[in-house]
């Protein structure tokens, strides 16, 4: 997946992602974190890649994204296990 950092500072970052689904998934999980002020994505036109903007308080951007990815993996693993048990 293509990732391009457009703007970066200590507590704020803008990242261009190659996939709208990933941008939305990260936005949802990042906004569940109390140390994230906000996470939003935008794209100026449907043919353009989404840009995810994240702003944190007291937690590094890297740590916030890592935590969100771990939470996504945990939920996906649980979903997979539930699906296998449903057979």
Residue frames as a rotation matrix with the C-alpha (Angstrom) as fourth column:
UNK 1
0.584 0.812 0.000 0.00
0.812 -0.584 0.000 0.00
0.000 0.000 -1.000 0.00
UNK 2
-0.225 -0.622 0.750 1.23
0.582 -0.703 -0.408 3.46
0.781 0.345 0.520 -0.85
UNK 3
0.633 0.314 -0.707 1.76
0.756 -0.446 0.479 5.82
-0.165 -0.838 -0.520 2.08
UNK 4
-0.180 -0.657 0.732 3.01
0.670 -0.627 -0.398 9.37
0.721 0.418 0.553 1.62
UNK 5
0.041 0.123 -0.992 3.60
0.905 -0.425 -0.015 11.71
-0.423 -0.897 -0.129 4.57
UNK 6
0.324 0.192 0.926 2.49
0.703 -0.705 -0.100 15.16
0.633 0.683 -0.363 3.45
UNK 7
0.132 -0.199 0.971 2.91
-0.496 -0.862 -0.109 17.10
0.859 -0.467 -0.212 6.69
UNK 8
0.378 -0.047 -0.924 4.39
0.631 0.744 0.220 16.04
0.677 -0.667 0.311 10.00
UNK 9
-0.080 -0.413 0.907 4.95
-0.602 -0.705 -0.374 17.66
0.794 -0.576 -0.192 13.38
UNK 10
-0.884 -0.377 0.277 5.17
-0.433 0.438 -0.787 16.41
0.175 -0.816 -0.551 16.96
UNK 11
-0.677 0.678 0.287 1.44
0.039 0.422 -0.906 15.96
-0.735 -0.602 -0.312 17.49
UNK 12
0.447 0.838 -0.314 -0.08
-0.345 -0.162 -0.924 16.31
-0.825 0.522 0.216 14.02
UNK 13
-0.722 -0.652 0.230 0.39
-0.052 0.382 0.923 14.47
-0.689 0.655 -0.310 10.73
UNK 14
0.436 0.773 -0.461 -1.20
-0.692 -0.040 -0.721 14.30
-0.576 0.633 0.517 7.29
UNK 15
-0.606 -0.600 0.522 -0.74
-0.203 0.752 0.627 11.03
-0.769 0.274 -0.577 5.43
UNK 16
0.047 0.564 -0.825 -1.85
-0.998 -0.017 -0.069 10.21
-0.052 0.826 0.561 1.90
UNK 17
-0.334 -0.069 0.940 -3.00
-0.300 0.953 -0.036 6.60
-0.894 -0.294 -0.339 1.78
UNK 18
-0.891 -0.095 -0.443 -3.52
-0.453 0.197 0.869 4.43
0.004 0.976 -0.219 -1.27
UNK 19
-0.647 0.660 -0.382 -6.77
0.465 0.739 0.489 2.93
0.604 0.139 -0.785 0.00
UNK 20
-0.324 0.627 0.709 -9.97
-0.557 -0.732 0.392 4.59
0.764 -0.268 0.586 1.21
UNK 21
0.619 0.575 -0.534 -11.01
0.030 0.663 0.748 1.55
0.784 -0.480 0.393 3.26
UNK 22
-0.063 -0.744 -0.665 -7.78
0.883 0.270 -0.385 1.65
0.466 -0.611 0.640 5.26
UNK 23
-0.782 -0.203 0.589 -8.18
0.033 -0.958 -0.286 5.40
0.622 -0.204 0.756 5.82
UNK 24
0.105 0.923 0.369 -11.71
-0.588 -0.241 0.772 4.92
0.802 -0.299 0.518 7.18
UNK 25
0.603 0.067 -0.795 -10.76
0.412 0.827 0.383 1.94
0.683 -0.558 0.471 9.34
UNK 26
-0.454 -0.837 -0.305 -7.84
0.768 -0.194 -0.610 3.83
0.451 -0.512 0.731 10.88
UNK 27
-0.588 0.289 0.755 -10.03
-0.291 -0.947 0.136 6.91
0.754 -0.140 0.641 11.42
UNK 28
0.494 0.866 -0.081 -12.61
-0.285 0.249 0.926 4.91
0.821 -0.434 0.370 13.36
UNK 29
0.540 -0.326 -0.776 -10.07
0.712 0.668 0.215 3.16
0.449 -0.669 0.593 15.59
UNK 30
-0.597 -0.781 0.185 -7.94
0.576 -0.578 -0.578 6.27
0.558 -0.238 0.795 16.15
UNK 31
-0.339 0.543 0.768 -10.99
-0.435 -0.815 0.383 8.23
0.834 -0.204 0.512 17.29
UNK 32
0.683 0.529 -0.504 -11.63
0.161 0.564 0.810 5.60
0.712 -0.635 0.300 19.97
UNK 33
-0.112 -0.848 -0.519 -8.30
0.892 0.144 -0.428 6.53
0.437 -0.511 0.740 21.59
UNK 34
0.769 0.467 -0.436 -8.66
0.631 -0.666 0.398 9.18
-0.105 -0.581 -0.807 24.31
UNK 35
0.035 -0.842 -0.539 -5.17
0.367 -0.491 0.790 10.51
-0.930 -0.225 0.292 23.49
UNK 36
-0.701 -0.164 0.694 -6.20
0.713 -0.164 0.682 11.33
0.002 0.973 0.232 19.92
UNK 37
-0.653 0.464 -0.599 -7.83
-0.164 -0.858 -0.486 14.75
-0.740 -0.219 0.636 19.52
UNK 38
0.518 0.832 -0.198 -9.16
-0.470 0.083 -0.879 13.82
-0.715 0.548 0.434 16.12
UNK 39
-0.715 -0.583 0.386 -8.56
0.078 0.482 0.872 11.69
-0.695 0.654 -0.299 13.07
UNK 40
0.461 0.845 -0.271 -10.26
-0.181 -0.209 -0.961 12.62
-0.868 0.493 0.057 9.81
UNK 41
-0.535 -0.596 0.599 -9.75
0.560 0.280 0.780 11.88
-0.632 0.753 0.184 6.16
UNK 42
0.415 0.619 -0.666 -10.58
-0.259 -0.622 -0.739 13.84
-0.872 0.479 -0.098 3.06
UNK 43
-0.511 -0.550 0.660 -10.13
0.659 0.243 0.712 13.60
-0.552 0.799 0.238 -0.64
UNK 44
-0.541 0.223 -0.811 -10.79
-0.326 -0.945 -0.043 16.44
-0.775 0.241 0.584 -3.01
UNK 45
0.048 0.533 -0.845 -12.01
-0.998 0.068 -0.014 14.19
0.050 0.843 0.535 -5.82
UNK 46
0.768 0.348 0.537 -12.97
-0.444 0.895 0.054 10.50
-0.462 -0.280 0.842 -6.08
UNK 47
0.855 -0.493 -0.157 -10.02
0.127 0.494 -0.860 9.90
0.502 0.716 0.485 -8.41
UNK 48
0.038 -0.865 0.500 -7.55
-0.596 -0.421 -0.684 11.14
0.802 -0.272 -0.532 -5.78
UNK 49
-0.296 -0.249 -0.922 -6.11
0.506 0.778 -0.373 9.27
0.810 -0.577 -0.105 -2.83
UNK 50
0.792 0.611 -0.004 -7.50
0.298 -0.381 0.875 10.01
0.533 -0.694 -0.484 0.65
UNK 51
-0.363 -0.842 0.400 -5.46
-0.068 -0.404 -0.912 12.10
0.929 -0.358 0.089 3.08
UNK 52
0.492 0.447 -0.747 -5.70
0.664 0.362 0.654 11.06
0.562 -0.818 -0.119 6.75
UNK 53
-0.155 -0.482 0.862 -5.08
-0.309 -0.805 -0.506 13.85
0.938 -0.345 -0.024 9.29
UNK 54
0.412 0.189 -0.892 -4.32
0.688 0.577 0.440 12.83
0.597 -0.795 0.107 12.86
UNK 55
-0.087 -0.416 0.905 -3.83
-0.437 -0.801 -0.410 15.10
0.895 -0.431 -0.112 15.87
UNK 56
0.210 0.076 -0.975 -2.86
0.643 0.740 0.196 13.73
0.736 -0.668 0.107 19.28
UNK 57
0.419 -0.139 0.897 -2.38
-0.646 -0.740 0.187 14.97
0.638 -0.658 -0.400 22.83
UNK 58
0.309 -0.357 0.882 0.18
-0.888 0.224 0.402 13.30
-0.341 -0.907 -0.247 25.08
UNK 59
0.369 -0.190 0.910 0.84
0.200 0.972 0.122 10.38
-0.908 0.137 0.397 22.74
UNK 60
-0.615 -0.643 -0.456 3.04
-0.350 -0.295 0.889 10.21
-0.707 0.706 -0.043 19.69
UNK 61
0.198 0.657 -0.727 1.39
-0.961 -0.015 -0.275 9.80
-0.192 0.754 0.629 16.32
UNK 62
-0.421 -0.463 -0.780 3.40
-0.644 0.758 -0.103 6.62
0.639 0.459 -0.618 15.74
UNK 63
-0.989 0.054 0.136 2.19
-0.075 0.610 -0.789 5.08
-0.125 -0.791 -0.599 19.02
UNK 64
-0.242 0.967 -0.081 -1.42
-0.590 -0.213 -0.779 6.06
-0.770 -0.141 0.622 18.31
UNK 65
0.197 0.273 -0.942 -1.32
-0.960 0.251 -0.128 4.44
0.202 0.929 0.311 14.86
UNK 66
-0.722 -0.515 -0.463 0.41
-0.395 0.855 -0.336 1.33
0.568 -0.059 -0.821 16.24
UNK 67
-0.832 0.464 0.304 -2.26
-0.185 0.284 -0.941 1.01
-0.522 -0.839 -0.151 18.94
UNK 68
0.093 0.902 -0.422 -5.03
-0.830 -0.163 -0.533 1.41
-0.549 0.400 0.734 16.36
UNK 69
-0.067 -0.191 -0.979 -3.49
-0.830 0.556 -0.052 -1.27
0.554 0.809 -0.196 14.13
UNK 70
-0.956 -0.287 -0.064 -3.15
-0.190 0.770 -0.609 -3.66
0.224 -0.570 -0.790 17.10
UNK 71
-0.493 0.849 0.192 -6.82
-0.375 -0.008 -0.927 -3.10
-0.785 -0.529 0.322 18.00
UNK 72
0.221 0.532 -0.818 -7.87
-0.970 0.030 -0.243 -3.73
-0.105 0.846 0.522 14.38
UNK 73
-0.470 -0.494 -0.732 -5.82
-0.575 0.800 -0.170 -6.96
0.669 0.341 -0.660 14.28
UNK 74
-0.954 0.135 0.269 -7.34
-0.170 0.494 -0.852 -8.12
-0.248 -0.859 -0.448 17.57
UNK 75
-0.098 0.992 -0.078 -10.89
-0.609 -0.122 -0.784 -7.49
-0.787 -0.030 0.616 16.34
UNK 76
0.175 0.119 -0.977 -10.19
-0.953 0.271 -0.138 -9.21
0.249 0.955 0.161 13.01
UNK 77
-0.790 -0.508 -0.344 -8.70
-0.387 0.847 -0.364 -12.25
0.476 -0.155 -0.866 14.76
UNK 78
-0.731 0.599 0.326 -11.77
-0.207 0.262 -0.943 -12.48
-0.651 -0.756 -0.067 17.00
UNK 79
0.182 0.815 -0.551 -14.05
-0.848 -0.153 -0.507 -12.18
-0.498 0.559 0.663 13.99
UNK 80
-0.187 -0.352 -0.917 -12.13
-0.805 0.590 -0.062 -14.94
0.563 0.727 -0.394 12.21
UNK 81
-0.981 -0.194 0.031 -12.32
-0.169 0.753 -0.636 -17.21
0.100 -0.629 -0.771 15.28
UNK 82
-0.384 0.916 0.119 -16.06
-0.420 -0.059 -0.905 -16.54
-0.822 -0.398 0.407 15.66
UNK 83
0.217 0.439 -0.872 -16.60
-0.975 0.046 -0.219 -17.38
-0.056 0.897 0.438 11.98
UNK 84
-0.565 -0.498 -0.658 -14.72
-0.534 0.828 -0.168 -20.67
0.629 0.256 -0.734 12.32
UNK 85
-0.960 0.212 0.182 -16.74
-0.057 0.490 -0.870 -21.59
-0.274 -0.846 -0.458 15.43
UNK 86
-0.221 0.945 -0.242 -20.02
-0.737 -0.324 -0.593 -20.83
-0.639 0.048 0.768 13.68
UNK 87
-0.460 -0.011 -0.888 -19.60
-0.793 0.455 0.405 -23.70
0.399 0.891 -0.218 11.20
